Amino acid sequence: MKTSTDRILTTHVGSLPRSKAVTDLVFSKEQGKTVDEAQFDATIKAAVSSVVARQIESGVDIVSDGEMSKISYATYIKDRITGFAGDSPRNAPKDLEEFPGFLQRAAKGGGTPTYSRPCCVSAIEVKSTLPLEKDIEHFKAAATQHQPHDTFMNAASPGVIALFLPNKHYASQDAYLEALAEAMRPEYEAIVAAGFVLQLDSPDIGLGRHMMFKHETEENYVKLANQHIEMLNHALRNIPADRVRMHVCFGNYEGPHHHDAPMSLVLPIALKAKPQALLFETSNPRHAHEWVVFRDADIPDDKILIPGVLDSTTNFIEHPELVAQRIERFANIVGKERVIAGSDCGFSTFAGFGAVDEDIVYAKLKAMADGAEIASGRLWA
């Protein structure tokens, strides 16, 4: 994982807006329609090249493939590992349950994407490595062409798969998580072997509190979330920590979020994870104050912090000075060499859906780069 000793680097959480051509093809596959594989492959390859170029143009140092081929950051795995079928009931977050009018309005306004969330109904094993091989091939080609400072590729953590694709086969949740960890391990290792930094998306640690763990006591939530981290670490046993980063969030949606677990509860759990770098929310109105949790915590000396200096649910373009201030807060906590600027979450968590206009996404990324430049000038003055 590349860091810097003379300026603040910039990155983001991973997903970026897909074009209509990409979205149409991804949803055609999701709906079981016949798709010309050559056309799909060519469309995704072109989209990855374009999205990498646009990130670099916006000043992003550590770029992703934008998750172009994936319908979502978790359910994509049903095409890569066996054991999943059908659909599952939607489990609304606890905060939205208390505001059913808002929940209904969001659904009617197109804020709720329609795609299957299958259940685990049989044994989990690797089904096909071809989708991953294609993702790696397209991203390598784009990186070779555009030469970013560094690259990362997203993959779902065992815990977030368990969050969205419930278990109806294994005798226990522990057995389910272990099966997921073993089935996802080859994907994790292949991404690192290809030369990319692996990003594990693990919103189950934060979002899980007001979804899959919403009926649990705080004590049980901590116990269960720690089990998720143990299984994640097990899946990463063959990968050096400095080749992995982990994203933790509380749900990438505009909503009350008044039942989010406090960062004071989440951070000690997240710090037990093997990945060297931690990406987290710190810009949205519910969590912006929690930088003090990091100030008061015992952050291991080898950890890199990637705070979200951009809100991923609003079309406000953050002022570069505000971005600089947010960066400097964390630089003053762990040192400027251990901070990378990021976003609160992805900008297109689900293909075809995103609260932020595509052009504004890149304007926000440019504001982040400008803010990082301001912060760098002051931190290395």
C-alpha positions as CSV (number, residue, x, y, z in Angstrom):
1,M,0.0,0.0,0.0
2,K,1.6,3.3,-1.1
3,T,1.8,6.1,1.4
4,S,3.5,9.5,1.1
5,T,6.0,11.4,3.1
6,D,5.5,14.8,1.3
7,R,1.8,15.2,0.7
8,I,-1.7,13.9,1.6
9,L,-2.8,11.2,-0.9
10,T,-6.5,10.9,-2.0
11,T,-8.8,8.0,-2.6
12,H,-12.4,7.0,-2.2
13,V,-14.5,4.0,-1.1
14,G,-14.9,2.4,-4.5
15,S,-18.2,2.5,-6.4
16,L,-18.7,5.2,-8.9
17,P,-21.7,6.0,-11.2
18,R,-22.2,3.6,-14.1
19,S,-23.3,4.7,-17.5
20,K,-26.7,3.8,-18.8
21,A,-25.1,1.2,-21.2
22,V,-23.4,-0.5,-18.2
23,T,-26.4,-0.3,-16.0
24,D,-28.7,-1.8,-18.7
25,L,-26.4,-4.7,-19.2
26,V,-25.8,-5.4,-15.5
27,F,-29.6,-5.4,-14.9
28,S,-30.2,-7.6,-18.0
29,K,-27.9,-10.2,-16.5
30,E,-29.6,-9.8,-13.1
31,Q,-33.0,-10.5,-14.6
32,G,-31.8,-13.5,-16.5
33,K,-32.0,-12.1,-19.9
34,T,-29.8,-13.2,-22.7
35,V,-26.7,-10.9,-22.9
36,D,-24.1,-11.0,-25.6
37,E,-21.0,-11.7,-23.6
38,A,-18.6,-10.0,-26.1
39,Q,-20.7,-6.9,-25.9
40,F,-20.8,-7.0,-22.1
41,D,-17.1,-7.5,-21.9
42,A,-16.3,-4.7,-24.3
43,T,-18.7,-2.3,-22.6
44,I,-17.3,-3.0,-19.1
45,K,-13.7,-2.7,-20.4
46,A,-14.4,0.7,-21.9
47,A,-16.2,1.9,-18.8
48,V,-13.3,0.9,-16.5
49,S,-10.9,2.7,-18.7
50,S,-13.1,5.8,-18.7
51,V,-13.7,5.8,-14.9
52,V,-10.0,5.4,-14.1
53,A,-9.1,8.3,-16.4
54,R,-11.8,10.5,-14.9
55,Q,-10.6,9.7,-11.3
56,I,-7.1,10.8,-12.2
57,E,-8.4,13.9,-13.9
58,S,-10.2,14.8,-10.7
59,G,-7.0,14.4,-8.7
60,V,-7.6,11.0,-7.1
61,D,-4.3,9.2,-6.4
62,I,-5.5,5.7,-5.4
63,V,-8.2,4.7,-7.9
64,S,-10.6,1.8,-8.3
65,D,-12.4,0.2,-11.2
66,G,-15.6,1.9,-10.0
67,E,-17.1,-1.5,-9.5
68,M,-18.4,-1.3,-13.0
69,S,-19.3,-4.9,-13.5
70,K,-21.1,-5.3,-10.2
71,I,-24.8,-4.7,-9.5
72,S,-23.9,-4.1,-5.8
73,Y,-21.0,-4.4,-3.5
74,A,-22.3,-7.5,-1.7
75,T,-24.8,-9.5,-3.8
76,Y,-22.5,-9.7,-6.8
77,I,-21.0,-12.8,-5.1
78,K,-24.0,-15.0,-6.0
79,D,-22.5,-15.2,-9.5
80,R,-19.1,-16.3,-8.1
81,I,-19.9,-18.8,-5.3
82,T,-22.5,-21.5,-5.1
83,G,-25.2,-22.0,-2.5
84,F,-27.5,-19.1,-3.2
85,A,-31.0,-19.0,-4.7
86,G,-34.3,-17.2,-4.6
87,D,-34.9,-14.0,-2.8
88,S,-35.2,-12.8,0.8
89,P,-37.5,-10.4,2.7
90,R,-36.1,-6.9,3.0
91,N,-35.0,-6.0,6.4
92,A,-35.4,-2.2,6.9
93,P,-32.8,-0.4,9.1
94,K,-34.2,0.4,12.6
95,D,-34.0,4.1,12.0
96,L,-36.2,3.9,8.9
97,E,-38.7,1.7,10.7
98,E,-39.5,4.6,13.0
99,F,-40.2,6.9,10.1
100,P,-42.4,4.8,7.7
101,G,-43.5,7.9,5.8
102,F,-40.0,8.7,4.8
103,L,-39.2,5.1,4.0
104,Q,-42.2,4.9,1.7
105,R,-41.3,8.2,0.1
106,A,-37.8,7.0,-0.6
107,A,-39.0,3.8,-2.1
108,K,-41.5,5.6,-4.4
109,G,-38.9,8.1,-5.4
110,G,-36.6,5.5,-6.8
111,G,-34.3,5.4,-3.8
112,T,-34.8,1.7,-3.3
113,P,-33.1,-0.4,-6.0
114,T,-34.8,-3.6,-7.2
115,Y,-32.5,-6.6,-7.4
116,S,-32.5,-10.1,-5.8
117,R,-31.0,-10.8,-2.4
118,P,-30.9,-14.6,-2.5
119,C,-30.6,-16.8,0.6
120,C,-28.0,-19.4,1.3
121,V,-29.8,-22.7,0.6
122,S,-26.9,-25.1,0.0
123,A,-23.2,-25.6,0.5
124,I,-21.0,-22.7,-0.4
125,E,-18.1,-23.2,-2.7
126,V,-16.3,-21.3,-5.5
127,K,-18.5,-21.5,-8.6
128,S,-16.6,-19.5,-11.2
129,T,-13.5,-17.3,-11.1
130,L,-14.2,-15.9,-14.6
131,P,-16.0,-12.7,-13.5
132,L,-13.1,-11.9,-11.2
133,E,-10.6,-12.7,-13.9
134,K,-12.4,-10.3,-16.2
135,D,-12.5,-7.5,-13.6
136,I,-8.7,-7.9,-13.0
137,E,-8.0,-7.9,-16.7
138,H,-10.0,-4.8,-17.4
139,F,-8.5,-2.9,-14.4
140,K,-5.0,-3.9,-15.3
141,A,-5.5,-2.6,-18.8
142,A,-6.9,0.7,-17.6
143,A,-4.1,1.1,-15.0
144,T,-1.4,0.4,-17.7
145,Q,-3.0,2.9,-20.0
146,H,-3.6,5.7,-17.5
147,Q,-0.8,5.1,-14.9
148,P,-2.5,6.1,-11.5
149,H,-0.4,6.5,-8.4
150,D,-1.9,3.3,-6.9
151,T,-4.9,1.0,-7.3
152,F,-7.4,-0.8,-5.1
153,M,-10.2,-3.3,-5.9
154,N,-13.2,-3.9,-3.7
155,A,-14.5,-7.3,-2.4
156,A,-17.3,-8.2,0.0
157,S,-16.4,-9.3,3.5
158,P,-17.9,-12.5,4.8
159,G,-19.9,-10.5,7.3
160,V,-21.5,-8.2,4.8
161,I,-22.5,-11.1,2.7
162,A,-24.2,-12.6,5.7
163,L,-25.9,-9.3,6.3
164,F,-27.6,-9.2,2.9
165,L,-27.8,-12.9,2.0
166,P,-29.3,-14.7,5.0
167,N,-28.4,-18.2,6.0
168,K,-31.0,-21.0,5.6
169,H,-28.6,-23.9,5.2
170,Y,-25.9,-24.0,7.8
171,A,-26.5,-25.2,11.3
172,S,-25.1,-22.0,12.9
173,Q,-24.1,-18.5,11.9
174,D,-20.5,-19.3,12.8
175,A,-20.5,-22.2,10.3
176,Y,-22.0,-19.9,7.6
177,L,-19.4,-17.2,8.2
178,E,-16.6,-19.7,8.1
179,A,-17.9,-21.1,4.8
180,L,-18.1,-17.6,3.3
181,A,-14.6,-16.8,4.5
182,E,-13.2,-19.9,2.8
183,A,-15.1,-19.3,-0.4
184,M,-14.1,-15.6,-0.7
185,R,-10.5,-16.3,0.2
186,P,-9.4,-17.1,-3.3
187,E,-10.9,-13.8,-4.6
188,Y,-9.1,-11.8,-1.9
189,E,-5.8,-13.5,-2.7
190,A,-6.2,-13.2,-6.5
191,I,-6.8,-9.4,-6.2
192,V,-3.6,-9.0,-4.2
193,A,-1.7,-11.3,-6.5
194,A,-2.7,-9.1,-9.4
195,G,-1.0,-6.2,-7.8
196,F,-4.0,-4.3,-6.4
197,V,-4.6,-3.3,-2.8
198,L,-7.6,-5.3,-1.6
199,Q,-10.4,-3.3,0.0
200,L,-12.8,-5.3,2.2
201,D,-16.2,-3.7,2.4
202,S,-17.5,-4.4,6.0
203,P,-20.5,-2.2,6.8
204,D,-21.8,-5.2,8.8
205,I,-19.7,-3.9,11.7
206,G,-21.5,-0.5,11.7
207,L,-24.7,-0.8,9.6
208,G,-25.2,-4.3,11.0
209,R,-26.0,-2.8,14.5
210,H,-29.3,-1.3,13.2
211,M,-30.0,-4.1,10.7
212,M,-29.0,-7.7,11.4
213,F,-28.2,-7.0,15.1
214,K,-31.0,-4.6,15.8
215,H,-32.8,-6.9,18.2
216,E,-29.6,-7.8,20.1
217,T,-28.3,-6.3,23.3
218,E,-25.2,-4.1,23.0
219,E,-23.2,-6.9,24.6
220,N,-24.3,-9.4,22.0
221,Y,-23.8,-7.0,19.2
222,V,-20.2,-6.5,20.2
223,K,-19.7,-10.3,20.5
224,L,-21.2,-11.0,17.1
225,A,-19.4,-8.2,15.4
226,N,-16.1,-9.5,16.8
227,Q,-16.9,-12.9,15.4
228,H,-17.3,-11.2,12.0
229,I,-13.8,-9.7,12.4
230,E,-12.4,-13.1,13.4
231,M,-13.7,-14.7,10.3
232,L,-12.4,-11.8,8.1
233,N,-9.0,-12.2,9.6
234,H,-9.1,-16.0,9.0
235,A,-9.9,-15.3,5.3
236,L,-6.9,-13.0,5.1
237,R,-4.4,-15.3,6.8
238,N,-2.2,-15.6,3.6
239,I,-2.2,-11.8,2.8
240,P,0.1,-9.2,4.4
241,A,-1.8,-6.5,6.3
242,D,-0.2,-3.8,4.3
243,R,-1.9,-5.0,1.1
244,V,-5.4,-4.6,2.6
245,R,-7.7,-1.8,3.6
246,M,-11.2,-2.1,5.2
247,H,-14.2,0.1,4.9
248,V,-16.7,0.4,7.8
249,C,-19.9,2.5,7.5
250,F,-23.4,2.9,8.9
251,G,-25.3,2.6,5.7
252,N,-24.9,4.7,2.5
253,Y,-28.4,6.3,2.5
254,E,-29.9,9.6,3.5
255,G,-32.0,9.0,6.6
256,P,-32.2,9.7,10.3
257,H,-29.3,7.3,11.4
258,H,-30.3,8.0,15.0
259,H,-29.8,4.3,15.8
260,D,-26.3,4.1,14.4
261,A,-23.8,2.5,16.8
262,P,-21.5,5.2,18.1
263,M,-17.9,5.1,16.8
264,S,-16.7,4.6,20.3
265,L,-18.3,1.1,20.2
266,V,-17.4,0.4,16.5
267,L,-13.8,1.5,16.5
268,P,-12.4,-1.0,19.0
269,I,-14.0,-3.8,17.0
270,A,-12.7,-2.5,13.7
271,L,-9.1,-2.1,15.0
272,K,-9.0,-5.8,15.6
273,A,-9.2,-6.4,11.9
274,K,-6.0,-7.4,10.1
275,P,-6.1,-4.7,7.3
276,Q,-3.6,-2.0,7.7
277,A,-5.9,0.9,6.6
278,L,-9.3,1.8,7.9
279,L,-11.8,3.8,5.9
280,F,-14.7,5.3,7.8
281,E,-17.4,8.0,7.9
282,T,-16.6,11.3,9.4
283,S,-18.4,13.9,7.2
284,N,-22.1,13.2,7.4
285,P,-24.1,15.1,10.1
286,R,-24.5,12.0,12.3
287,H,-20.8,11.2,12.6
288,A,-18.8,14.3,11.9
289,H,-18.3,14.9,15.6
290,E,-16.7,11.5,16.2
291,W,-13.2,12.5,15.1
292,V,-12.7,12.9,18.9
293,V,-13.1,9.2,19.3
294,F,-10.0,8.7,17.3
295,R,-8.2,11.4,19.2
296,D,-8.9,9.6,22.4
297,A,-8.3,6.1,21.2
298,D,-5.1,4.0,21.2
299,I,-4.5,3.7,17.5
300,P,-1.8,1.1,16.7
301,D,1.3,2.6,15.2
302,D,1.0,0.5,12.0
303,K,-2.6,1.6,11.2
304,I,-3.4,4.1,8.4
305,L,-6.5,6.2,8.7
306,I,-8.6,7.1,5.6
307,P,-11.3,9.4,7.0
308,G,-14.3,10.3,4.8
309,V,-13.8,14.0,4.0
310,L,-16.7,13.9,1.5
311,D,-20.3,13.0,2.2
312,S,-21.5,10.5,-0.3
313,T,-25.2,11.2,0.1
314,T,-25.4,14.9,-0.7
315,N,-24.9,17.1,-3.8
316,F,-23.2,19.8,-1.8
317,I,-19.7,20.2,-3.1
318,E,-17.5,20.4,0.0
319,H,-15.3,23.5,0.2
320,P,-11.6,22.6,-0.1
321,E,-10.9,24.4,3.1
322,L,-13.4,22.3,5.0
323,V,-11.7,19.2,3.4
324,A,-8.3,20.5,4.5
325,Q,-9.5,21.0,8.1
326,R,-11.0,17.5,8.2
327,I,-7.7,16.0,7.0
328,E,-5.6,18.0,9.5
329,R,-7.7,16.8,12.4
330,F,-6.6,13.2,11.7
331,A,-3.1,14.1,10.8
332,N,-2.7,15.7,14.2
333,I,-3.9,12.5,15.8
334,V,-1.7,9.8,14.0
335,G,0.7,11.9,12.0
336,K,0.5,13.2,8.5
337,E,2.2,10.2,6.9
338,R,-0.6,7.9,8.2
339,V,-3.6,9.8,6.8
340,I,-5.1,9.4,3.3
341,A,-8.2,11.4,2.3
342,G,-11.3,9.5,1.3
343,S,-15.1,9.5,1.0
344,D,-17.7,8.5,3.6
345,C,-18.9,5.7,1.3
346,G,-19.3,4.8,-2.4
347,F,-21.1,7.1,-4.8
348,S,-23.0,4.3,-6.5
349,T,-23.5,1.5,-4.0
350,F,-26.0,-0.1,-6.4
351,A,-25.8,0.1,-10.2
352,G,-28.0,2.8,-11.5
353,F,-28.7,4.3,-8.1
354,G,-26.9,7.1,-6.3
355,A,-28.0,10.2,-4.5
356,V,-25.2,12.3,-6.1
357,D,-25.3,13.4,-9.7
358,E,-22.5,11.9,-11.8
359,D,-20.8,15.1,-12.7
360,I,-21.1,16.4,-9.1
361,V,-19.3,13.2,-7.9
362,Y,-16.2,14.2,-9.8
363,A,-16.5,17.8,-8.7
364,K,-16.5,16.6,-5.1
365,L,-13.5,14.4,-5.8
366,K,-11.8,17.5,-7.3
367,A,-12.6,19.4,-4.1
368,M,-11.1,16.6,-2.1
369,A,-7.9,16.9,-4.1
370,D,-7.8,20.6,-3.7
371,G,-8.4,20.3,0.0
372,A,-5.6,17.7,0.3
373,E,-3.3,20.1,-1.5
374,I,-4.2,22.9,1.0
375,A,-3.7,20.5,4.0
376,S,-0.4,19.3,2.6
377,G,0.9,22.9,2.2
378,R,0.2,23.5,5.9
379,L,1.3,20.1,7.3
380,W,4.6,20.1,5.5
381,A,5.2,23.9,5.9
